[in-house]
Amino acid sequence: MKKLISVLLVVAMLFAFAGCGNSEKSSDDFKVGFIFLHDENSTYDLNFINAAKEAAKKLGLSDDQVIMKYNVPEQGSDCYDAAADLADRGCDIIFADSFGHEDNMIAAAKEFKDVQFCHATGTKAHTENLDNYHNAFASIYEGRYLAGVAAGLKLNEMIAAGKFDANDAKMGYVGAYTYAEVISGYTSFYLGAKSICPTVTMDVQFTGSWYDEALEKEAAELLIQKGAKLVSQHADSMGAPTACETAKIPNVSYNGSTVSACPNTFIVSSRIDWAPYFEYIVNCVKDGKAIDKDWCKGIMDGSVKLTDVNETAAAKDTQKTIDETKAKLADGSVKVFDTSTFTVTVTDKMNVNAKVDADGHLTSYMADVDTDEAYAPDTEVVKDGYFHESEYRSAPYFDLRIDGITTLNEKF
């Protein structure tokens, strides 16, 4: 009997120490690794890098507890190799910041089951169903929309000043790839502008690269030549902003202020603040709690932010109007993808899964939420009068072509 009791006590102690897989992690033993597509020269990666440093400081992590790997390409096995090295060096969490890193991160998660792998902009966590693989994004479309409001105000100011007619209110947009993330971004930006300047149209030029200063500058210059009165971008270098400064064309940037280099043309910029997510995943691991499969927060949560408005370039009352619109987003009286605010031409090859009413307003759309090789539509995302972006997974899936926006090329 005594022997049986001893055995039971040992078993109980083992379960207590194991914590059923959710044991807390001590601060001194904790390490987190970061995989970045580029380095500080990329505004996209710099935004992640700054957030990682901010979160580490707030959480009291030492330099030895935070390991960063830079310039890890999406192609090939470099990301897997980087993830494996970070796991071997004792990292409890490994985070990668670019869409193309996903498959390598999943492969690493399957091998290193005791490590939590977190990936920005990815689409597969909710279908892979791995306990240690997670996707994260933010509702940046809210920030893009507000930045678009600033753009619309600037267009109206220039129209009132007689610089061009209302029917010539054309914007340009430099995009990286013809992906849903980029399409969602430029569409929300356009809709924000259109809510202020109803006659606005927009041309989009893709570069086929997340970071190529020469191509981004050339794209901006092309858009200006084609009549763009204002330019924005989903691209990571200073190419487009500097082209605008040279041409004296107003610019709405992305991922951070460019006012120091472009003081006369920079208006405002939207960005995702990744510090809240980094703090969240670290605290989850330390406290032995599960990390959400798909994490997405917005402007009211502090995960989407706008820079200060540059009063030198912006229209009068821009900050006031942004604040008023932000409040309407918060109370739900404004929806970024309100289907009454745009029309869709269903004959466009990108809109084959769309249904519209007699006026061209979207009534139904089956989106590719559960990503597969065929990109098959699987989820109805239109209800209550708006497109429900980033609600069924964190990464954007708005890939419709709406009227008023012309894509000059394609880069998949």
N, C-alpha and C positions, 0 to 999 in steps of 0.2 A: 504494500500500500504506500509506504514512504517513497519507494522507488518511483511509483506511478505519479505521485504528487510532484516529485522532483522533475520528472520529464515534462509534466504539464507546465510547471513554472518556467522551465527553459524555453518551451515553445511560446509561452505568453511573452517572455522577454524578447524573443526574436521578432515576433509580430510588432511589439511596441517599438523596437529600434527600426524596423522596416517601414513603419508608418503607412503600410499599404501603398507604397509608391508615392506618397505625398508628403514626405518628411520635410521639415524646414531646413533651409540651407544657412549656415552661419555666414556672417558678413565677411569674415577674414578669408574663408575658403572660396568665396564667390569670384567667378571670372565671366566676362562677356566679350565676345569677339564680333567685329564688324567687318563686312566685306563690301567695298565700294567699287562701283564701276569705273570711276575716274578719281581725281584728287581735288584739292582745293580750287583748282583753276576752273572747274565745272560748277556753275551756280547750283545745279541740281545736287551734286554730291556735297558741296560745301554746306548746303542746308542740312543734310543728314549729319555731317561731321560736327557742325556747331551744336546740333541737338544732342548728339551723343555726349559731347563734352559738358553741355549744360546739365544733362540728366546725371552724368557721373558725379559731377560736383555736388548736385543737390542730394544724391544718394550716399555721398561720402566714400565713393570708390577711389582707390589709389590708381596711379598710372600703371602699376603692375597688374591691376585687375581688369584693365580695359586694353584690348589688343585690336589694332586697326590694320586692315590690309587694303591697299589702294591699287587702282588701275587693274582690277580683275575683270577681264573681258567676259562677255556673255557666251561667246563661241568656245567650243572645245571643252576640255575638262578642267580648265584653270579654276573655276569656281568650286568644283568638287574638291580639288587638291587643296585649295585655301581652307575650305570648311573642314576637311579631314585634319589638316595641320592644327587648326584652332581647337578641334576636339581633342587631339593628342596633347595639346598644351594645357588642357584642363578647363576649357571654357564650358560653362553650364548653359549659356545661351549663345547662339550664333545667328546673326542678323545679316541679310543681304538686301541691297537697295534697288536692284534693277530687275525689270520684267524677265529678261532672258536668263537670269540666274536660276529660275525656278526648278527646272528639271534636275539640275545638279544638286540643288538644296534638298530636293525630295530624295534623291539617291543617297545623299549623306545621312539624312534623317533615318532612312531604313537601316543603315549600317550602325550608326551611333545612337542607339535607342535611349540612352540615359541623358542625352543632350537635347535641349529644346531649340528647334530651328524656326526662325521667324523671318518672313519675307514680305517686302513691300511691293505692292502692285500686282501680286500673283493672283491666280484664279482657281487653283486646284485643291486647296486645303480642305474645303468642305466635301469634296468627292473622294479624295485620297483616304480620308478617315484615319490618319496617323495621329496617335496621341501626342507626338512630339513635333508636329509640323503645323504652322499657322501662317495665315495671310493677314495683312493689314493695309489699310488705306485711310483716307479721310474724304469727307464730302467737299473736295476742293472746288467742285462746281459752284458752291455757294460763294467762294472767294472770287472765282472767275466772273460770276454774274455781277458781283459788286464792282469789280474792276471794269466790267463792261459798262456799268452805270456811269463811272467816271469818264469812260471813252465817249459815251453818248452825250454827256454834258459838254465835252470839249468840241465835239462835232457841231452841236447846236450853237456854241459860242462862235465858232468859225463861220457858220452859215449866217448868223446875225451880223457878223462883221463884214459880210460881203465877200469873203474869200472864195466861196463857191456856192452853187445853188443846192437846195435840199436834195434834189434828185441826183446830185453828184457826191453824196455822202457815202463814199466807199472806204472801207477799212481793208487792211491786209493782215494776214496771219501766217507766220512761219511755223510750220509743224514738223515734227521729226518723222513719224511714221503714220500710215493710215490705219491706226489702231483705235479701238473704242476709247481708250484713255485720252487720246489726243482729240478725237471727234467730240467726245463729251465735253472736253475743255473748251474747244473753240466754239462749240454750239452754245454753251452756257454764257461765254463771254459775249457772243453776238446777241443773244437774247437780252442780256443786261443792257447793251447799247441800244437795242431796238425798243426797249421799254421807255427810253428817253428820247431817242431820235428815230421815229417810225419809218423813215425813208432809207435807212442805212442798208447797205449791202456789204458783202465781204468776199474777198478772194483768199484762197489758202494755197500756199506753196509748200510742199514737203521736201525735206532734204535727204531722207533715208539714213539719218544718223542722229543719235541723241546729242552728240557734241561734235560739231565741225564748224569752227569759227568762220572759215572762208565760205563754206556753202550757206551758212545762215546769213552772212552778210550779203552774198549774192542774191539769196531769196528775197531779203528785205528790199534790196535795190530794185529787183524785178517788180515787186509789188508796188513800189513807189512809182516806177516808170508806167505801170498800168493804171495809175490814178489813185492809189491809196492815199488818203488824207491823214491816216493814223495807222500805226502798225503795232501788233502785239505778237506774242510767240509762245510756243511750247517747245523750247529749244534751250540749250544749257550754256551757251557761250555769250560773249559780249558782241557777237557779230551783228545781230539785228539792232540792238540799242545804239551801237556806234554808227551804223549806217543811217539811222534816224537822226542822230545828232548832227552828222555831216550834212544831211539833206534838210535839216530844220523841220522834221516831221515829228509830231507828237508820238510818244511811245509808251505803251503799257507793258511793263516787264513781267518777269515771272521768277519766283524763288528768291527774291530779294531786291533791295533798292539798287538802282544803277545811277543814282543822282550825282555821285561824286565824279563819274566819268561823263555823264550826260545831263548836266545841270539845267540845260535850256529846253529839253524835250521829254525827260522822264516825268510821268504823271503819278503812277502808283504801281504797286506790284502785289500779287497774292502769292501765298505759299502755304504749304503744310508745315505745321510745327510738330516735329516728331518726338520732341522731348516728353510729352505726356505718355506716348506709347512706350517709349524706352523705360520710363519710370514704372509703368504698369507691368511690363513683362518681368522686370527685375524683381519687383515686389511679389509678383505671383510665385516665382521660383523660390525666393527667400522664404515665403510663407507657406510653401507647399500647396499652392492653389493652382487650378487648371487655367491655362491661357485660352482665351476665346479662339475658336477656329478662324473666324472672320471678324476682325475688329475694325470698326469705322466710326469715327467721331467727326463733329463739324465745328462750325464757327462759334456756336454758343458754348462748346466744350473747351475752347482754346486750342483746338487742333488745326483750325484754319485761321490764318491771320492775313491782314493787309499791312503794308508798310505805311509810314506817314505819307500824306499827300504832299507832293511838291508844288507849293503854291505858285512858283514861278511859271510852271507850265500848265497847271490844271485850270479848269474853268472856275468861276466864282461859285462858292457854296458847294463845292464838290464833297468836302468832308461831311457837311450837314446832310446832304442827300444820301451819301453812303450810310450814315448812321440811321437815317429814317428808313431806308430800305432794309438794312440789317434787322431793325426791330420788326419789320413785317415778315421777314424770313423766320424770325424767332417765334412769332405768334401764329404762323401758318397762313397769314392772309396773302402772302406771295409765295408761289411755288416756282422754282427755277424752270422746270420743264412742264409748265401749265400748257396743256394741249390747245387751249384757246388762243395762245399767243403766237403760234406758228402753223404753217401748212407743210404738207408732205406730198411729193409727186411719187406715186407708187410705181410708176414705170421705171424709175431709177433702179438699176440692178442691185443697189445696196438696200433697197426698201421693199424687197419682195415679200417679207413677212409682215408688212404693215397693212392695216385696214384703216380707211379714212371715211369721213362722211362726205356729203355732197359738196361741202366747201373746202375739202382737203385737210380738215383737222383730224388728227390721229384718234382713232377709237379703240384700236387694239394693236398690240405688238408682241410677238413671241421672240424673246431675246435668248441668246446663247449664254446662259448663266452657268450651266454645268458643262464646262468646256470639254469638247472631244475633238478628234482629228478632223471630223467633217464640219465642225462649227455648227452643229445642228441646233435649231431653235428649240427651247424646252420649257420656257417660263413666260407666262403672261405678266407683263410689267406695267400695263396701262389700266388704271382704275381711279375712281374718284376725280377724274378730270386732269390727271397729270401722270407723267412717266416716273415711275418709282426707281430712281437711280440709286445704286449702291445699297439697296435694302435687302436684296436676296443673296448678295455676296459683297464683299468690301470693294473689290476692284470695279471700275466702271464697265458698263455694258451698253451704254447708249451709243449706237453706231449708225443712226439714221442720218440721211442727207436731207436737210430741211431747205425749203425755198428761201432764197435770198443769199445763200452761201454757194460760191462756185469754187470747186477744187480744180486747180490748174494742172495738177499731175497726181500720180499715185505712187506711194512707196510702202509696200507691205513687207 
